[in-house]
Amino acid sequence: QQEYNKKTDCTISLILYHEIEFQIFWGKYLMKFQLAVNLERMDNSVDMENVKNHTLEMVKMADQGGFNIVWAAEHHAIEMTIAPNPFQILTWWANHTEKIRLGTAVVNAAYWHPINLAGEAAFTDLISGGRLEFGIGSGAYQREFDRMKPNVKQQDGWRYMQEMLPLLKQLWSGDVEHKGEFWEFPSSTSCPKPVQKPHPPVWVAARSPITYDYAIKNKCNVMSWPLTRPFSEAELYKKQLDDAIANHKSSFKPIFAMMRHAAVYTNDSDKQKALNSIRTVLGQFENLFKNLGDVENGFTKQIPLNELEGREQYDPNMLTKNLLFGTPEEIIEKLKLYQNLGVDEFIYYASMGLGHKEQKKSLKLFIEEVMPEFA
């Protein structure tokens, strides 16, 4: 009996050891992937029907390839990001996918009424079978605010988000009466209620300490985007997240996702196509960020590349280094840096004006040659 007890204790110890080893392995090495994809037209030579079909094909590839989430944006009156209602886009995608979760990245709080937003989100969760990931943010362009929320500065968008989010959670739970800075209404609730309880996972787009602090305080997952900046920018975001967790002495650990424009290629020709495309898009973004008003019939005028020469954020070598650009082997090495930093899920940002054929080729390479290294 004593010999049996010794063997049993040894077996139990070995099982516990391997269970701990297994948890450490998965905690350190497993990374999930998300897809951000827009319906986009860079000029009127591209047919909208083709854009629609291509976008859906990309989403279906991600679903079948094992991506965890696909994100739809919200933007207005610009062809480079066609997304007037992200919930309508997600409803469309839900009918053509099986497992992939469906997220808003992100709804702009200032453009919505809380009752409307709560109901739209809950209904999307219902008809998608509980697959909604709810991302909310404060808006990107002053040009959109000028049209969607006149006399409001883009810099003040965060104030709308901070009033909106707690209110949504209350509406998803039951009746609530509200008298706030931006909205006021008598007792109301969300109809329908979300399938996921108590509500769908909530994400915020964060780049500043105040937003990381808000995310931890309100138990939100975090998505961040270092734009074209170096890896040190990603390190800064992780530090801000860690500081927010420490400051709140919180046991809540959010999912931390990082987004970069992505292009996987195997030859110099495809590399050059990716660089040309991203520089074109960045020239248009420069226009929008500066709110220059050079938008005609929804198409944003690109600031000429010769005017951008010498600007670090447009240098091809810098873009190749900082973005998720490279051969499958180079992409794997880059992703390991984010993995070691503590990024839980990586957002493959597919939309950058690249040709449809090249976008699908890149995503196929990513699914077949990159993702298995992290599975």
C-alpha positions in Angstrom: 0.0 0.0 0.0 2.9 2.4 0.9 4.5 1.6 -2.5 1.2 2.2 -4.3 0.8 5.6 -2.5 4.3 6.6 -3.5 3.6 5.8 -7.2 0.3 7.5 -7.1 1.8 10.7 -5.6 4.5 10.6 -8.2 2.0 10.3 -11.0 -0.1 13.1 -9.7 3.0 15.3 -9.3 4.0 14.5 -12.9 0.4 15.3 -14.2 0.4 18.6 -12.3 3.9 19.4 -13.7 2.9 18.8 -17.2 -0.4 20.8 -16.7 1.7 23.8 -15.5 4.1 23.3 -18.4 1.2 23.2 -20.9 -0.3 26.4 -19.5 3.1 28.2 -19.7 3.6 26.9 -23.3 0.2 28.2 -24.4 0.5 31.4 -22.5 3.8 32.2 -24.1 3.4 30.9 -27.6 -0.2 30.9 -28.8 -1.3 33.9 -30.8 -4.6 34.5 -32.5 -5.2 36.5 -35.6 -7.9 39.1 -36.7 -8.6 40.6 -40.0 -9.4 44.3 -40.7 -10.8 44.7 -44.2 -12.6 47.6 -45.8 -14.7 48.1 -48.9 -12.4 50.5 -50.7 -12.1 52.3 -54.0 -9.0 54.4 -54.7 -10.6 55.8 -57.9 -13.7 55.4 -60.1 -12.0 52.9 -62.4 -12.8 50.2 -59.9 -16.4 48.8 -60.1 -18.3 48.7 -56.8 -19.7 45.3 -57.5 -16.1 43.9 -57.8 -15.2 45.6 -54.5 -18.2 44.0 -52.8 -17.4 40.5 -54.1 -13.7 40.9 -53.3 -14.3 42.0 -49.7 -16.6 39.0 -49.1 -14.1 36.6 -50.5 -11.4 38.0 -48.1 -13.8 37.5 -45.2 -14.6 33.9 -46.2 -10.9 33.1 -46.6 -10.3 34.4 -43.1 -13.2 32.4 -41.7 -12.0 29.2 -43.4 -8.4 29.9 -42.6 -8.9 30.1 -38.8 -8.9 33.9 -38.1 -10.6 34.7 -34.8 -12.3 38.0 -35.6 -13.0 40.2 -38.7 -13.6 43.9 -38.2 -15.7 46.4 -40.0 -15.1 50.1 -39.7 -17.4 53.1 -39.6 -16.7 56.0 -42.0 -18.8 58.4 -44.0 -18.6 60.0 -47.4 -15.2 58.6 -48.4 -14.6 55.9 -51.0 -11.4 54.6 -49.5 -13.3 53.3 -46.5 -16.9 52.5 -47.5 -18.6 51.7 -44.2 -21.7 53.8 -43.4 -23.1 51.2 -41.0 -20.7 48.5 -39.6 -23.6 46.5 -38.3 -25.1 46.1 -41.7 -21.7 45.0 -43.0 -21.4 42.4 -40.2 -24.9 41.1 -40.9 -23.9 40.6 -44.5 -20.7 38.8 -43.4 -22.5 36.7 -40.8 -24.7 35.1 -43.5 -21.6 33.9 -45.4 -19.4 32.7 -42.5 -19.5 29.9 -39.9 -17.1 30.5 -37.0 -15.3 33.9 -37.3 -16.4 36.5 -34.8 -17.7 39.8 -36.2 -16.5 43.1 -34.8 -17.0 46.8 -35.1 -13.7 48.7 -35.3 -15.0 51.0 -34.4 -18.3 52.7 -34.1 -18.0 56.4 -33.5 -19.9 57.2 -30.3 -20.6 60.8 -31.2 -22.6 59.8 -34.3 -25.1 57.6 -32.5 -28.0 57.9 -30.1 -27.4 55.4 -27.2 -30.8 53.6 -27.6 -30.2 53.2 -31.4 -26.6 51.9 -30.9 -27.6 49.5 -28.2 -30.4 48.0 -30.3 -28.3 47.8 -33.5 -25.5 46.0 -31.6 -27.9 43.6 -29.8 -29.7 42.7 -33.0 -26.5 42.0 -34.8 -25.5 39.7 -31.9 -28.8 38.0 -32.1 -28.8 37.2 -35.8 -25.1 36.3 -35.9 -25.6 33.6 -33.2 -23.7 35.5 -30.5 -20.7 36.4 -32.6 -20.5 40.2 -32.1 -17.4 41.9 -30.8 -18.3 45.4 -29.9 -15.6 48.0 -30.6 -16.2 51.7 -29.8 -14.0 54.7 -30.4 -13.9 58.5 -30.6 -13.5 59.1 -34.3 -10.6 59.7 -36.7 -11.2 62.6 -39.0 -12.4 66.2 -38.4 -13.9 66.0 -41.9 -16.4 63.4 -40.8 -17.2 65.3 -37.6 -17.9 68.4 -39.7 -20.6 66.4 -41.6 -21.9 64.0 -39.0 -21.6 66.1 -35.8 -21.1 69.7 -36.8 -19.4 72.1 -34.3 -17.8 69.2 -32.5 -14.0 68.9 -32.5 -12.5 65.5 -33.2 -10.3 65.9 -30.2 -13.5 65.9 -28.0 -14.8 62.6 -29.4 -13.5 60.7 -26.4 -16.0 62.5 -24.2 -18.9 61.1 -26.1 -17.4 57.6 -25.9 -16.9 57.9 -22.1 -20.6 58.8 -21.6 -21.8 56.3 -24.1 -20.2 53.0 -23.0 -21.6 52.7 -19.4 -25.0 53.7 -20.7 -24.9 50.9 -23.4 -24.2 48.3 -20.7 -27.2 49.6 -18.7 -29.5 49.6 -21.8 -28.4 46.0 -22.6 -29.3 45.0 -19.0 -32.7 46.7 -18.6 -34.6 50.0 -18.2 -32.5 53.1 -17.6 -33.3 56.8 -17.4 -30.5 59.1 -18.5 -29.6 62.8 -18.1 -26.1 63.4 -19.2 -23.9 65.9 -20.9 -24.7 64.8 -24.5 -27.9 62.6 -24.2 -31.1 62.7 -22.2 -34.1 60.4 -22.4 -36.8 58.8 -20.2 -36.7 55.2 -19.0 -35.8 52.9 -21.9 -34.0 49.7 -22.7 -32.4 47.9 -25.6 -34.7 45.8 -27.7 -33.6 43.2 -28.4 -31.2 42.2 -25.7 -27.8 40.7 -26.7 -27.4 36.9 -26.9 -24.1 37.1 -25.1 -24.4 37.7 -21.3 -24.1 40.1 -19.8 -23.2 41.7 -23.2 -20.8 41.2 -26.1 -17.1 41.6 -25.5 -16.3 45.3 -25.6 -13.2 46.8 -27.2 -11.8 50.3 -27.3 -9.3 51.7 -29.7 -6.5 53.1 -27.6 -3.3 55.1 -28.2 -3.2 57.5 -25.2 -2.9 56.8 -21.4 -6.4 58.2 -20.7 -8.0 55.6 -23.0 -6.0 52.7 -21.6 -7.0 53.8 -18.2 -10.7 54.0 -19.3 -10.4 50.5 -20.9 -9.2 48.9 -17.6 -11.7 50.8 -15.5 -14.6 49.6 -17.7 -13.2 46.1 -18.4 -12.7 46.5 -22.1 -10.4 44.7 -24.4 -7.9 46.9 -26.3 -6.9 47.3 -29.9 -4.1 49.6 -30.8 -2.6 50.8 -34.1 1.0 52.2 -34.2 0.3 53.5 -37.7 3.7 53.4 -39.6 5.7 54.1 -36.5 8.6 51.8 -35.3 8.2 48.9 -32.9 9.0 51.2 -30.0 5.5 52.7 -30.5 4.1 49.2 -29.8 6.3 49.0 -26.7 4.9 52.3 -25.6 1.3 51.1 -25.9 2.1 47.9 -24.0 3.6 50.0 -21.2 0.6 52.3 -21.0 -1.6 49.2 -20.7 0.5 47.7 -18.0 0.6 51.0 -16.1 -3.2 51.3 -16.3 -3.6 47.7 -14.9 -1.2 48.5 -12.1 -2.8 51.9 -11.3 -6.2 50.3 -10.9 -4.8 47.2 -9.1 -7.1 45.4 -11.4 -7.5 41.6 -11.7 -9.0 42.2 -15.1 -6.6 41.3 -18.0 -7.9 42.6 -21.3 -7.2 41.0 -24.6 -4.5 43.1 -26.2 -4.6 43.3 -30.0 -2.2 45.2 -32.3 -2.9 46.2 -35.9 -0.5 46.8 -38.7 -0.9 47.0 -42.5 0.1 43.6 -43.9 1.4 42.3 -47.1 3.0 38.9 -47.6 5.0 38.4 -50.8 7.7 36.1 -52.2 9.2 38.3 -54.9 10.4 41.9 -55.5 7.6 42.7 -57.9 4.9 42.0 -55.3 6.9 43.8 -52.7 7.0 46.9 -54.9 3.3 46.7 -55.6 2.6 46.7 -51.8 4.9 49.6 -51.2 3.4 51.7 -54.0 -0.1 51.0 -52.8 0.6 51.8 -49.1 2.3 55.1 -50.0 -0.7 56.1 -52.2 -3.0 55.4 -49.3 -0.8 57.2 -46.8 -0.8 60.2 -49.2 -4.6 60.2 -49.0 -4.7 59.8 -45.3 -2.4 62.8 -44.9 -5.0 64.8 -46.8 -7.8 63.5 -44.4 -5.8 64.0 -41.3 -5.0 67.6 -42.3 -8.7 68.1 -43.3 -7.6 69.8 -46.5 -11.0 69.4 -48.2 -9.5 67.9 -51.3 -12.2 65.2 -51.7 -14.3 65.1 -54.9 -17.3 62.8 -55.1 -16.0 60.7 -52.2 -12.4 60.3 -53.6 -9.6 61.7 -51.5 -6.9 63.5 -53.5 -3.5 62.1 -52.8 -0.8 64.4 -51.8 1.9 63.9 -54.5 4.6 61.5 -53.4 7.3 63.9 -54.5 6.1 66.3 -51.9 6.5 63.5 -49.3 10.0 62.5 -50.2 12.3 62.7 -47.2 9.3 62.3 -44.8 10.3 59.4 -42.5 6.8 57.9 -42.4 6.7 57.5 -46.2 10.2 56.1 -46.7 10.0 52.7 -48.4 12.7 51.1 -46.2 11.0 52.3 -43.0 7.6 51.0 -44.2 9.1 47.6 -45.1 10.7 47.4 -41.6 7.8 48.8 -39.5 4.7 47.3 -41.2 3.9 43.6 -41.4 5.5 43.5 -44.9 7.8 40.7 -46.0 8.3 37.1 -47.0 6.5 34.4 -44.8 9.8 33.9 -42.9 10.2 37.6 -42.3 6.6 38.0 -41.2 7.0 35.1 -38.7 10.0 36.8 -37.2 8.2 40.1 -36.9 5.2 38.5 -35.3 7.4 36.9 -32.7 8.4 40.3 -31.5 4.8 41.3 -30.9 4.2 37.9 -29.3 7.1 38.3 -26.9 5.9 41.9 -26.1 2.6 40.5 -24.8 0.3 41.0 -27.8 -2.5 38.4 -27.5 -4.0 38.8 -31.0 -2.6 40.4 -34.1 -4.8 42.4 -36.5 -3.9 41.8 -40.2 -4.9 45.1 -41.9 -5.6 44.1 -45.5 -7.0 47.3 -46.9 -4.3 49.6 -48.4 -5.3 50.1 -52.1 -3.5 46.9 -53.2 -5.0 45.1 -56.2 -7.6 42.4 -55.4 -5.5 39.6 -56.8 -2.5 40.6 -54.7 -4.6 41.0 -51.6 -5.9 37.5 -51.9 -2.4 36.1 -52.7 -1.0 37.8 -49.6 -3.8 36.5 -47.3 -3.4 33.0 -48.7 0.3 33.0 -48.0 -0.4 34.3 -44.5 -2.9 31.6 -43.8 -0.9 28.7 -45.2 2.7 29.7 -44.3 2.6 32.0 -41.4 -0.3 31.1 -39.1 0.7 27.4 -38.6 3.8 28.7 -36.9 1.6 30.1 -34.1 -1.0 27.4 -33.9 
